[in-house]
């Protein structure tokens, strides 16, 4: 594998991309190619749209799940666990 002179070690932190789309969005399409059915096609298109919307709002998948977790937890954060009160 050739290493370009413009390549830097900090490039390892970038999100993986498959041509024009996020690698997370390309994975459902790969699953569709392995099991070609209408249902898997619709699932793959749905997940691709989901990941495209996430990318539009500048979210990554781990950040999105952390945001969902924080939203479900609510604004109240206790200092002591509820089981030790």
Residue, then its C-alpha position, 0 to 999 in steps of 0.5 A: x500500500x502506497x503512503x502519500x506524502x500528504x498523509x498524516x497520522x491525524x487523518x486516522x480520526x476521520x470518519x470512514x467514507x465509501x466514495x460519496x457516502x458515510x461508511x455506516x450508510x454503505x453497510x446496509x447496502x452491502x447486506x442488501x447485496x448479500x441477500x437480495x429481496x425487496x424487504x432487505x432493499x427497503x430496510x437498506x434504503x431506510x437505514x441509508x436515509x437515516x444515516x444521510x439525515x444524521x450526516x445532514x445535521x452533523x451527527x455521527x452514530x455514536x454522538x447521536x446515540x449519546x444525544x438520545x441517551x441524554x434526552x431520555x435521561x432528562x435534565x435532572x442529574x442526581x449527585x447520589x445514586x437513588x439506591x443509596x438514599 
